[in-house]
């Protein structure tokens, strides 16, 4: 910007300066023309330097020739936590949204280690390390329950809560299953005693309800099994919906049983 201002000032000064009697008019005209050319070049350079972040990102995307190839599978599941979905196959591309572990997606193509995916009304790219091929088990109601539960990760714990503004443990399971037409009571004890089929620990599947005792109750807590030895639940001690290791010492020692609702 300082260079541009200097060039403009130079041109103005030259144009306004009185012409000496001995100077040829052609020399002055030539000098003014050259100064004008310098100013134009500086203006062009300044325009490049002042490109907005959005313009720079667009240029980077355009510079990357997207060559999508046929994917080895068409249904995939997100892994690895909360994952960025981008507008193109590069970390330099704009982040469109985020998805969480367990999300079932349609795979449209691959490009240099990235997958082009589609879900809900969104199309974008995720890095290949965070996607695996879906199996039949990923399409069950239980898997869909887990998918929905993951979207509430971090939601605050609220005693008596059974809505996205805040959950307690049985309110969380009641709300999620309610979205699929299952009516569960707002009570971990009642959910365990009166609903679903008993499931052995070694046969747990995504979406199964797992129940635990506490110091005051035979059934004091309920969580949802999400696979790979993990559970998601509205946890009072943390004050939010969280994921924990089902096979940790605490949960193993307080485990009571499991029920399959769907």
Backbone as CSV, one residue per row, in Angstrom:
resi,resn,N_x,N_y,N_z,CA_x,CA_y,CA_z,C_x,C_y,C_z
1,UNK,0.828,-1.204,0.000,0.000,0.000,0.000,0.864,1.255,0.000
2,UNK,2.010,1.238,0.747,2.889,2.396,0.761,3.490,2.619,-0.626
3,UNK,3.834,1.520,-1.308,4.398,1.627,-2.654,3.390,2.232,-3.609
4,UNK,2.138,1.807,-3.503,1.081,2.332,-4.357,0.880,3.819,-4.116
5,UNK,0.850,4.233,-2.870,0.649,5.644,-2.542,1.797,6.487,-3.080
6,UNK,3.032,5.957,-2.967,4.191,6.693,-3.452,4.129,6.872,-4.967
7,UNK,3.737,5.786,-5.664,3.651,5.862,-7.126,2.600,6.865,-7.555
8,UNK,1.453,6.833,-6.874,0.385,7.781,-7.196,0.826,9.215,-6.930
9,UNK,1.510,9.444,-5.822,1.996,10.782,-5.490,3.006,11.256,-6.526
10,UNK,3.845,10.326,-6.975,4.833,10.659,-7.992,4.158,11.095,-9.280
11,UNK,3.144,10.344,-9.700,2.429,10.673,-10.924,1.746,12.028,-10.813
12,UNK,1.134,12.288,-9.665,0.450,13.565,-9.457,1.425,14.723,-9.497
13,UNK,2.567,14.543,-8.848,3.577,15.611,-8.793,4.120,15.908,-10.182
14,UNK,4.370,14.834,-10.939,4.914,15.022,-12.277,3.919,15.739,-13.165
15,UNK,2.645,15.358,-13.054,1.608,15.953,-13.895,1.404,17.422,-13.566
16,UNK,1.528,17.782,-12.296,1.228,19.145,-11.855,2.421,20.072,-11.986
17,UNK,3.611,19.507,-12.079,4.828,20.347,-12.103,4.864,21.185,-13.359
18,UNK,5.260,22.457,-13.221,5.403,23.315,-14.421,6.536,22.811,-15.291
19,UNK,6.358,22.863,-16.598,7.362,22.376,-17.520,8.431,23.443,-17.736
20,UNK,9.704,23.095,-17.559,10.779,24.053,-17.834,10.756,24.470,-19.294
21,UNK,11.203,25.705,-19.542,11.145,26.250,-20.895,11.989,25.443,-21.852
22,UNK,13.122,24.898,-21.344,14.032,24.206,-22.246,13.656,22.747,-22.443
23,UNK,12.651,22.221,-21.652,12.289,20.793,-21.746,11.380,20.569,-22.927
24,UNK,11.636,19.495,-23.620,10.783,19.136,-24.758,9.489,18.554,-24.233
25,UNK,8.393,18.932,-24.858,7.091,18.431,-24.405,7.010,16.927,-24.538
26,UNK,7.699,16.338,-25.513,7.677,14.875,-25.689,8.328,14.165,-24.531
27,UNK,9.419,14.762,-23.954,10.095,14.142,-22.811,9.185,14.074,-21.597
28,UNK,8.484,15.169,-21.335,7.572,15.191,-20.192,6.440,14.186,-20.383
29,UNK,5.889,14.145,-21.569,4.794,13.212,-21.856,5.246,11.774,-21.675
30,UNK,6.463,11.476,-22.127,6.996,10.127,-22.001,7.186,9.759,-20.535
31,UNK,7.668,10.707,-19.731,7.876,10.468,-18.304,6.560,10.182,-17.599
32,UNK,5.529,10.941,-17.949,4.203,10.733,-17.338,3.652,9.359,-17.707
33,UNK,3.825,8.975,-18.955,3.330,7.668,-19.392,4.026,6.536,-18.655
34,UNK,5.334,6.661,-18.463,6.066,5.619,-17.749,5.625,5.545,-16.284
35,UNK,5.384,6.699,-15.681,4.916,6.716,-14.292,3.542,6.065,-14.188
36,UNK,2.689,6.301,-15.186,1.354,5.694,-15.190,1.455,4.184,-15.275
37,UNK,2.391,3.680,-16.091,2.577,2.234,-16.218,3.052,1.617,-14.912
38,UNK,3.953,2.320,-14.215,4.433,1.836,-12.910,3.277,1.742,-11.920
39,UNK,2.455,2.799,-11.905,1.315,2.824,-10.987,0.360,1.672,-11.267
40,UNK,0.083,1.397,-12.541,-0.824,0.303,-12.900,-0.270,-1.033,-12.427
41,UNK,1.051,-1.219,-12.595,1.672,-2.472,-12.157,1.579,-2.628,-10.649
42,UNK,1.806,-1.524,-9.915,1.714,-1.561,-8.459,0.291,-1.873,-8.018
43,UNK,-0.686,-1.271,-8.696,-2.090,-1.527,-8.348,-2.438,-2.994,-8.551
44,UNK,-1.950,-3.589,-9.639,-2.229,-5.006,-9.908,-1.628,-5.890,-8.828
45,UNK,-0.379,-5.585,-8.443,0.290,-6.354,-7.393,-0.437,-6.213,-6.064
46,UNK,-0.890,-4.986,-5.750,-1.597,-4.751,-4.490,-2.892,-5.536,-4.451
47,UNK,-3.581,-5.660,-5.589,-4.839,-6.409,-5.630,-4.607,-7.869,-5.285
48,UNK,-3.465,-8.426,-5.740,-3.142,-9.811,-5.412,-2.858,-9.948,-3.924
49,UNK,-2.081,-9.012,-3.378,-1.710,-9.089,-1.969,-2.905,-8.938,-1.049
50,UNK,-3.951,-8.235,-1.501,-5.107,-7.980,-0.652,-6.228,-8.999,-0.844
51,UNK,-5.960,-10.121,-1.525,-6.992,-11.147,-1.733,-7.510,-11.633,-0.385
52,UNK,-8.808,-11.815,-0.298,-9.427,-12.250,0.952,-9.108,-13.711,1.210
53,UNK,-9.232,-14.161,2.480,-9.010,-15.577,2.783,-9.897,-16.494,1.940
54,UNK,-11.131,-16.086,1.698,-12.047,-16.896,0.898,-11.544,-17.033,-0.529
55,UNK,-10.984,-15.923,-1.081,-10.446,-15.961,-2.444,-9.221,-16.857,-2.519
56,UNK,-8.385,-16.800,-1.490,-7.199,-17.652,-1.444,-7.607,-19.116,-1.384
57,UNK,-8.599,-19.448,-0.526,-9.066,-20.826,-0.399,-9.647,-21.325,-1.713
58,UNK,-10.416,-20.458,-2.381,-11.014,-20.834,-3.663,-9.935,-21.130,-4.693
59,UNK,-8.868,-20.327,-4.660,-7.766,-20.545,-5.599,-7.068,-21.862,-5.323
60,UNK,-6.920,-22.205,-4.034,-6.273,-23.464,-3.678,-7.106,-24.654,-4.131
61,UNK,-8.420,-24.545,-3.970,-9.307,-25.623,-4.420,-9.228,-25.767,-5.929
62,UNK,-9.237,-24.631,-6.644,-9.184,-24.662,-8.100,-7.868,-25.250,-8.583
63,UNK,-6.794,-24.995,-7.823,-5.480,-25.500,-8.206,-5.377,-27.005,-8.046
64,UNK,-6.244,-27.569,-7.193,-6.229,-29.008,-6.970,-7.227,-29.662,-7.915
65,UNK,-6.729,-30.386,-8.864,-7.619,-31.046,-9.817,-8.225,-32.281,-9.162
66,UNK,-9.515,-32.251,-8.904,-10.190,-33.359,-8.244,-10.382,-34.499,-9.234
67,UNK,-9.739,-35.615,-8.959,-9.873,-36.786,-9.816,-10.480,-37.889,-8.966
68,UNK,-11.796,-37.961,-8.934,-12.496,-38.929,-8.100,-12.535,-40.281,-8.792
69,UNK,-12.147,-41.316,-8.070,-12.177,-42.667,-8.609,-13.240,-43.486,-7.901
70,UNK,-13.588,-44.604,-8.502,-14.631,-45.473,-7.943,-14.194,-46.002,-6.584
71,UNK,-15.020,-45.835,-5.528,-14.634,-46.321,-4.187,-14.745,-47.833,-4.103
72,UNK,-13.992,-48.407,-3.165,-14.053,-49.862,-2.987,-15.298,-50.293,-2.226
73,UNK,-15.987,-49.348,-1.600,-17.272,-49.638,-0.958,-18.157,-48.411,-1.043
74,UNK,-19.465,-48.593,-0.937,-20.410,-47.484,-1.123,-21.091,-47.043,0.164
75,UNK,-20.984,-47.840,1.199,-21.534,-47.470,2.503,-20.406,-47.474,3.516
76,UNK,-20.276,-46.363,4.248,-19.201,-46.261,5.213,-19.674,-45.755,6.557
77,UNK,-18.818,-45.921,7.554,-19.103,-45.467,8.913,-17.933,-44.615,9.397
78,UNK,-18.248,-43.452,9.944,-17.219,-42.546,10.468,-16.593,-43.141,11.725
79,UNK,-15.292,-42.999,11.855,-14.573,-43.437,13.052,-13.675,-42.292,13.523
80,UNK,-13.137,-42.427,14.736,-12.096,-41.500,15.175,-12.558,-40.269,15.920
81,UNK,-13.840,-40.227,16.357,-14.286,-39.079,17.139,-15.072,-38.074,16.323
82,UNK,-14.784,-36.795,16.532,-15.446,-35.718,15.782,-14.550,-35.334,14.612
83,UNK,-15.078,-35.514,13.397,-14.270,-35.406,12.184,-14.771,-34.267,11.296
84,UNK,-13.830,-33.507,10.740,-14.172,-32.415,9.826,-14.595,-32.950,8.461
85,UNK,-15.646,-32.364,7.915,-16.067,-32.634,6.539,-15.720,-31.392,5.735
86,UNK,-14.928,-31.556,4.656,-14.420,-30.414,3.911,-14.994,-30.351,2.499
87,UNK,-14.870,-29.168,1.892,-15.443,-28.940,0.566,-14.641,-29.622,-0.538
88,UNK,-13.410,-30.006,-0.271,-12.553,-30.673,-1.242,-11.574,-31.588,-0.541
89,UNK,-10.799,-32.360,-1.307,-9.889,-33.363,-0.733,-8.560,-32.780,-0.256
90,UNK,-8.641,-31.858,0.703,-7.427,-31.229,1.238,-7.766,-30.531,2.550
91,UNK,-6.804,-30.497,3.442,-7.016,-29.765,4.706,-7.071,-28.261,4.475
92,UNK,-6.665,-27.803,3.295,-6.763,-26.386,2.960,-8.168,-25.986,2.521
93,UNK,-8.994,-26.978,2.235,-10.355,-26.690,1.777,-11.252,-26.331,2.960
94,UNK,-12.295,-25.605,2.664,-13.210,-25.110,3.695,-13.863,-26.255,4.472
95,UNK,-13.978,-26.099,5.781,-14.717,-27.059,6.597,-16.204,-26.766,6.470
96,UNK,-16.955,-27.742,5.983,-18.400,-27.577,5.795,-19.139,-27.810,7.104
97,UNK,-18.810,-28.927,7.748,-19.473,-29.312,8.993,-18.598,-30.356,9.673
98,UNK,-19.121,-31.006,10.693,-18.414,-32.082,11.375,-19.351,-33.268,11.568
99,UNK,-18.777,-34.463,11.627,-19.537,-35.673,11.914,-18.836,-36.426,13.040
100,UNK,-19.565,-37.315,13.697,-19.008,-38.048,14.822,-18.998,-39.545,14.552
101,UNK,-18.204,-40.243,15.337,-18.070,-41.699,15.228,-19.444,-42.373,15.165
102,UNK,-19.572,-43.320,14.231,-20.802,-44.087,14.097,-21.732,-43.590,13.013
103,UNK,-21.460,-42.397,12.462,-22.333,-41.842,11.429,-22.256,-42.693,10.164
104,UNK,-23.424,-43.130,9.676,-23.507,-43.927,8.455,-23.587,-42.983,7.261
105,UNK,-22.708,-43.172,6.267,-22.642,-42.271,5.118,-22.591,-43.070,3.822
106,UNK,-22.955,-42.415,2.715,-22.803,-42.981,1.374,-21.470,-42.506,0.802
107,UNK,-20.692,-43.416,0.256,-19.381,-43.088,-0.297,-19.510,-42.927,-1.806
108,UNK,-19.154,-41.747,-2.323,-19.325,-41.424,-3.734,-18.050,-41.637,-4.556
109,UNK,-16.887,-41.468,-3.927,-15.643,-41.612,-4.663,-14.441,-41.422,-3.759
110,UNK,-13.251,-41.603,-4.312,-12.012,-41.417,-3.556,-11.075,-40.516,-4.348
111,UNK,-10.204,-39.819,-3.636,-9.247,-38.926,-4.282,-8.037,-38.745,-3.384
112,UNK,-6.954,-39.424,-3.722,-5.678,-39.232,-3.029,-5.797,-39.399,-1.505
113,UNK,-6.447,-40.469,-1.092,-6.566,-40.763,0.336,-7.777,-40.152,1.013
114,UNK,-8.583,-39.392,0.283,-9.802,-38.789,0.810,-11.018,-39.482,0.208
115,UNK,-12.118,-39.481,0.973,-13.383,-40.038,0.481,-14.406,-38.917,0.312
116,UNK,-15.064,-38.930,-0.828,-16.203,-38.034,-1.005,-17.427,-38.758,-0.463
117,UNK,-18.113,-38.127,0.495,-19.235,-38.787,1.164,-20.497,-37.933,1.069
118,UNK,-21.622,-38.574,1.313,-22.910,-37.890,1.321,-23.726,-38.406,2.501
119,UNK,-24.332,-37.493,3.234,-25.209,-37.863,4.346,-26.190,-36.726,4.569
120,UNK,-27.388,-37.072,4.998,-28.444,-36.078,5.163,-28.512,-35.242,3.874
121,UNK,-28.281,-33.943,3.948,-28.301,-33.112,2.737,-26.905,-32.569,2.424
122,UNK,-25.872,-33.206,2.963,-24.497,-32.700,2.842,-23.645,-33.623,1.981
123,UNK,-22.823,-33.021,1.119,-21.807,-33.744,0.353,-20.466,-33.081,0.621
124,UNK,-19.459,-33.886,0.960,-18.146,-33.329,1.246,-17.095,-34.424,1.294
125,UNK,-15.932,-34.088,1.842,-14.795,-35.008,1.873,-14.310,-35.229,3.306
126,UNK,-13.940,-36.480,3.617,-13.268,-36.805,4.875,-12.013,-37.605,4.553
127,UNK,-11.020,-37.497,5.417,-9.787,-38.247,5.202,-10.041,-39.729,5.458
128,UNK,-9.368,-40.569,4.662,-9.639,-42.000,4.674,-9.409,-42.705,5.998
129,UNK,-8.534,-42.163,6.838,-8.259,-42.804,8.125,-9.477,-42.804,9.042
130,UNK,-10.468,-41.962,8.729,-11.618,-41.808,9.619,-12.900,-42.401,9.026
131,UNK,-12.729,-43.365,8.135,-13.896,-44.009,7.524,-13.610,-45.490,7.335
132,UNK,-14.588,-46.315,7.662,-14.471,-47.753,7.405,-15.709,-48.224,6.662
133,UNK,-15.609,-49.393,6.079,-16.748,-49.947,5.367,-17.848,-50.346,6.345
134,UNK,-19.078,-50.025,5.993,-20.218,-50.369,6.841,-20.565,-51.852,6.691
135,UNK,-21.061,-52.432,7.752,-21.552,-53.811,7.734,-23.056,-53.807,7.949
136,UNK,-23.674,-54.974,7.857,-25.120,-55.069,8.079,-25.503,-54.565,9.462
137,UNK,-24.612,-54.788,10.434,-24.906,-54.368,11.814,-25.010,-52.858,11.938
138,UNK,-24.352,-52.129,11.034,-24.370,-50.666,11.099,-25.695,-50.074,10.641
139,UNK,-26.550,-50.905,10.046,-27.836,-50.416,9.548,-28.997,-50.749,10.484
140,UNK,-28.714,-51.396,11.605,-29.777,-51.764,12.537,-30.286,-50.532,13.285
141,UNK,-31.443,-50.671,13.917,-31.988,-49.578,14.728,-31.013,-49.246,15.854
142,UNK,-30.415,-50.273,16.432,-29.444,-50.034,17.497,-28.293,-49.162,17.044
143,UNK,-27.790,-49.417,15.824,-26.698,-48.603,15.281,-27.168,-47.178,15.023
144,UNK,-28.410,-47.032,14.581,-28.956,-45.690,14.355,-29.154,-44.947,15.677
145,UNK,-29.504,-45.688,16.721,-29.610,-45.100,18.063,-28.248,-44.542,18.486
146,UNK,-27.205,-45.331,18.261,-25.853,-44.899,18.611,-25.468,-43.664,17.810
147,UNK,-25.788,-43.671,16.521,-25.496,-42.534,15.659,-26.140,-41.273,16.216
148,UNK,-27.392,-41.361,16.610,-28.096,-40.202,17.166,-27.521,-39.804,18.524
149,UNK,-27.175,-40.799,19.325,-26.614,-40.515,20.651,-25.317,-39.725,20.538
150,UNK,-24.489,-40.053,19.551,-23.207,-39.381,19.389,-23.375,-37.897,19.089
151,UNK,-24.483,-37.561,18.462,-24.740,-36.150,18.152,-24.973,-35.321,19.406
152,UNK,-25.269,-35.986,20.531,-25.524,-35.286,21.795,-24.325,-35.342,22.744
153,UNK,-23.195,-35.808,22.245,-21.992,-35.873,23.065,-21.659,-34.473,23.588
154,UNK,-21.482,-34.367,24.895,-21.177,-33.081,25.508,-22.384,-32.329,26.035
155,UNK,-23.602,-32.791,25.710,-24.809,-32.147,26.245,-24.790,-32.222,27.774
156,UNK,-25.223,-31.165,28.434,-25.101,-31.105,29.890,-26.014,-32.114,30.591
157,UNK,-25.569,-32.555,31.738,-26.392,-33.409,32.598,-27.395,-32.535,33.342
158,UNK,-28.656,-32.969,33.340,-29.675,-32.249,34.094,-30.591,-33.263,34.764
159,UNK,-30.672,-33.233,36.075,-31.517,-34.163,36.816,-32.967,-34.028,36.354
160,UNK,-33.572,-35.138,35.970,-34.938,-35.121,35.461,-35.045,-34.773,33.993
161,UNK,-33.899,-34.500,33.336,-33.915,-34.063,31.939,-34.098,-35.213,30.969
162,UNK,-34.920,-34.989,29.949,-35.167,-36.000,28.917,-35.318,-35.332,27.554
163,UNK,-34.546,-34.272,27.317,-34.624,-33.503,26.077,-33.236,-32.950,25.771
164,UNK,-32.998,-32.522,24.515,-31.664,-32.058,24.117,-31.095,-30.922,24.960
165,UNK,-31.927,-30.212,25.701,-31.410,-29.167,26.573,-30.691,-29.707,27.789
166,UNK,-30.848,-30.988,28.084,-30.200,-31.603,29.238,-30.808,-32.963,29.536
167,UNK,-29.965,-33.923,29.897,-30.424,-35.301,30.146,-29.908,-35.809,31.488
168,UNK,-30.702,-36.675,32.123,-30.132,-37.582,33.101,-30.015,-38.941,32.400
169,UNK,-29.517,-39.965,33.091,-29.160,-41.201,32.387,-30.360,-41.876,31.719
170,UNK,-31.453,-42.070,32.463,-32.615,-42.747,31.882,-33.401,-41.812,30.967
171,UNK,-33.298,-40.510,31.198,-33.923,-39.548,30.299,-33.254,-39.567,28.930
172,UNK,-31.955,-39.811,28.923,-31.200,-39.895,27.671,-31.646,-41.101,26.852
173,UNK,-31.717,-42.264,27.478,-32.130,-43.472,26.755,-33.602,-43.386,26.348
174,UNK,-34.428,-42.818,27.214,-35.844,-42.636,26.889,-36.007,-41.752,25.656
175,UNK,-35.276,-40.639,25.621,-35.388,-39.701,24.502,-34.952,-40.354,23.192
176,UNK,-33.806,-41.024,23.202,-33.269,-41.604,21.972,-34.189,-42.679,21.400
177,UNK,-34.621,-43.594,22.242,-35.512,-44.655,21.746,-36.871,-44.103,21.353
178,UNK,-37.276,-43.021,21.992,-38.537,-42.382,21.635,-38.535,-41.846,20.209
179,UNK,-37.352,-41.472,19.702,-37.255,-40.965,18.332,-37.508,-42.064,17.302
180,UNK,-37.470,-43.308,17.748,-37.708,-44.444,16.856,-39.001,-45.184,17.203
181,UNK,-39.843,-44.525,17.975,-41.164,-45.087,18.256,-41.252,-45.999,19.451
182,UNK,-40.185,-46.091,20.252,-40.209,-46.939,21.451,-40.475,-46.062,22.671
183,UNK,-41.418,-46.486,23.488,-41.791,-45.715,24.667,-41.189,-46.352,25.918
184,UNK,-40.162,-45.715,26.453,-39.512,-46.210,27.668,-39.836,-45.295,28.839
185,UNK,-39.920,-45.855,30.038,-40.170,-45.022,31.217,-38.926,-44.239,31.602
186,UNK,-39.135,-43.179,32.377,-38.026,-42.349,32.828,-37.488,-42.918,34.134
187,UNK,-36.959,-44.136,34.049,-36.461,-44.827,35.238,-35.547,-45.956,34.792
188,UNK,-34.292,-45.953,35.271,-33.364,-47.021,34.909,-33.855,-48.363,35.430
189,UNK,-34.391,-48.385,36.636,-34.893,-49.636,37.226,-36.019,-50.219,36.397
190,UNK,-36.968,-49.375,36.005,-38.103,-49.852,35.221,-37.676,-50.283,33.817
191,UNK,-36.747,-49.569,33.222,-36.249,-49.963,31.900,-35.617,-51.353,31.964
192,UNK,-34.893,-51.625,33.030,-34.240,-52.920,33.160,-35.238,-54.040,33.470
193,UNK,-36.178,-53.768,34.350,-37.088,-54.824,34.807,-38.229,-55.125,33.842
194,UNK,-38.636,-54.141,33.034,-39.890,-54.295,32.299,-39.796,-54.182,30.774
195,UNK,-38.622,-53.912,30.215,-38.544,-53.668,28.780,-37.386,-54.422,28.139
196,UNK,-37.612,-54.893,26.911,-36.562,-55.523,26.126,-36.247,-56.942,26.535
197,UNK,-35.237,-57.503,25.886,-34.803,-58.878,26.143,-33.416,-58.860,26.775
198,UNK,-33.199,-59.762,27.727,-31.897,-59.844,28.379,-30.824,-60.298,27.376
199,UNK,-29.640,-59.700,27.498,-28.525,-60.006,26.595,-27.283,-60.296,27.429
200,UNK,-26.575,-61.367,27.070,-25.328,-61.684,27.755,-24.257,-60.661,27.375
201,UNK,-23.344,-60.412,28.286,-22.305,-59.402,28.058,-21.506,-59.685,26.789
202,UNK,-21.238,-60.971,26.530,-20.419,-61.311,25.362,-21.179,-61.160,24.038
203,UNK,-22.485,-60.930,24.116,-23.298,-60.777,22.903,-23.813,-59.356,22.695
204,UNK,-23.242,-58.407,23.386,-23.708,-57.030,23.267,-23.557,-56.500,21.845
205,UNK,-24.557,-55.718,21.421,-24.538,-55.065,20.118,-24.780,-53.568,20.309
206,UNK,-24.499,-52.822,19.268,-24.744,-51.387,19.305,-26.199,-51.097,19.659
207,UNK,-26.382,-50.163,20.569,-27.723,-49.746,20.961,-28.291,-50.482,22.161
208,UNK,-27.657,-51.569,22.588,-28.135,-52.278,23.776,-27.976,-51.391,25.008
209,UNK,-28.931,-51.510,25.920,-28.857,-50.766,27.176,-28.097,-51.590,28.204
210,UNK,-27.155,-50.960,28.885,-26.379,-51.642,29.929,-26.628,-50.924,31.259
211,UNK,-26.778,-51.712,32.307,-27.235,-51.188,33.596,-26.206,-51.463,34.688
212,UNK,-26.139,-50.506,35.639,-25.148,-50.573,36.705,-25.792,-50.226,38.042
213,UNK,-25.213,-50.771,39.096,-25.652,-50.427,40.449,-24.861,-49.218,40.937
214,UNK,-25.342,-48.596,42.001,-24.561,-47.569,42.680,-24.677,-47.796,44.182
215,UNK,-24.154,-46.890,44.966,-24.110,-47.107,46.418,-25.489,-47.156,47.060
216,UNK,-26.492,-46.613,46.375,-27.825,-46.535,46.980,-28.883,-47.359,46.263
217,UNK,-28.583,-47.874,45.061,-29.618,-48.551,44.282,-29.065,-49.814,43.617
218,UNK,-29.930,-50.830,43.559,-29.557,-52.053,42.847,-29.389,-51.756,41.355
219,UNK,-30.243,-50.906,40.819,-30.107,-50.386,39.455,-30.034,-48.862,39.583
220,UNK,-28.851,-48.326,39.453,-28.697,-46.889,39.676,-28.296,-46.097,38.452
221,UNK,-28.001,-46.803,37.346,-27.513,-46.075,36.171,-27.742,-46.911,34.920
222,UNK,-27.999,-46.235,33.786,-28.152,-46.904,32.493,-27.328,-46.162,31.455
223,UNK,-26.726,-46.927,30.551,-25.922,-46.364,29.461,-26.250,-47.130,28.182
224,UNK,-25.701,-46.668,27.079,-25.916,-47.304,25.781,-24.589,-47.857,25.284
225,UNK,-24.588,-49.135,24.925,-23.383,-49.745,24.379,-23.213,-49.290,22.936
226,UNK,-22.019,-48.785,22.586,-21.801,-48.241,21.235,-20.818,-49.079,20.425
227,UNK,-20.371,-50.198,20.973,-19.425,-51.059,20.272,-17.995,-50.804,20.709
228,UNK,-17.127,-51.765,20.378,-15.685,-51.651,20.676,-15.410,-51.405,22.155
229,UNK,-16.266,-51.984,23.019,-16.026,-51.883,24.459,-16.290,-50.521,25.047
230,UNK,-17.150,-49.717,24.412,-17.424,-48.376,24.907,-18.918,-48.141,25.115
231,UNK,-19.227,-47.214,26.013,-20.610,-46.831,26.287,-20.730,-45.313,26.201
232,UNK,-21.943,-44.864,25.892,-22.242,-43.434,25.932,-23.393,-43.251,26.911
233,UNK,-23.320,-42.206,27.730,-24.339,-42.021,28.766,-24.312,-40.593,29.297
234,UNK,-25.407,-40.230,29.930,-25.465,-38.950,30.641,-24.868,-39.197,32.024
235,UNK,-23.686,-38.684,32.241,-22.905,-39.018,33.438,-22.964,-37.889,34.461
236,UNK,-23.523,-38.179,35.600,-23.718,-37.189,36.656,-22.392,-36.611,37.137
237,UNK,-21.388,-37.470,37.351,-20.124,-37.018,37.937,-19.356,-36.069,37.017
238,UNK,-19.564,-36.165,35.706,-18.907,-35.260,34.760,-19.789,-34.078,34.377
239,UNK,-21.088,-34.250,34.579,-22.009,-33.168,34.258,-22.343,-33.043,32.785
240,UNK,-22.145,-34.132,32.033,-22.432,-34.075,30.596,-22.542,-35.488,30.020
241,UNK,-23.013,-35.561,28.779,-23.033,-36.825,28.042,-21.607,-37.135,27.613
242,UNK,-21.136,-38.340,27.918,-19.745,-38.685,27.641,-19.623,-40.138,27.192
243,UNK,-18.449,-40.491,26.721,-18.115,-41.864,26.333,-17.116,-42.414,27.340
244,UNK,-17.336,-43.670,27.756,-16.431,-44.307,28.712,-16.156,-45.748,28.316
245,UNK,-15.106,-46.289,28.912,-14.702,-47.677,28.675,-15.592,-48.612,29.498
246,UNK,-16.377,-49.416,28.800,-17.289,-50.348,29.459,-16.536,-51.343,30.341
247,UNK,-15.295,-51.641,29.973,-14.528,-52.653,30.691,-13.579,-52.065,31.741
248,UNK,-13.780,-50.796,32.080,-12.983,-50.217,33.167,-13.363,-50.880,34.489
249,UNK,-12.506,-50.742,35.481,-12.749,-51.408,36.779,-14.083,-50.994,37.396
250,UNK,-14.401,-49.694,37.326,-15.636,-49.234,37.954,-16.858,-49.869,37.318
251,UNK,-16.956,-49.799,36.002,-18.163,-50.299,35.340,-18.242,-51.825,35.372
252,UNK,-17.098,-52.485,35.335,-17.109,-53.945,35.452,-17.602,-54.377,36.827
253,UNK,-17.160,-53.694,37.862,-17.542,-54.085,39.225,-18.985,-53.713,39.563
254,UNK,-19.583,-52.759,38.854,-20.952,-52.336,39.138,-21.962,-52.821,38.088
255,UNK,-21.480,-53.613,37.131,-22.358,-54.073,36.062,-23.436,-55.023,36.583
256,UNK,-24.667,-54.795,36.143,-25.792,-55.632,36.547,-26.280,-56.507,35.397
257,UNK,-26.471,-55.904,34.212,-26.968,-56.662,33.081,-27.281,-55.741,31.906
258,UNK,-27.790,-56.354,30.825,-28.090,-55.594,29.601,-29.422,-56.020,29.025
259,UNK,-30.060,-55.086,28.310,-31.337,-55.366,27.649,-31.263,-54.855,26.203
260,UNK,-31.875,-55.625,25.315,-31.968,-55.207,23.899,-33.409,-54.781,23.644
261,UNK,-33.571,-53.504,23.305,-34.905,-52.941,23.101,-35.363,-53.131,21.656
262,UNK,-34.456,-52.992,20.687,-34.830,-53.086,19.264,-34.056,-54.216,18.586
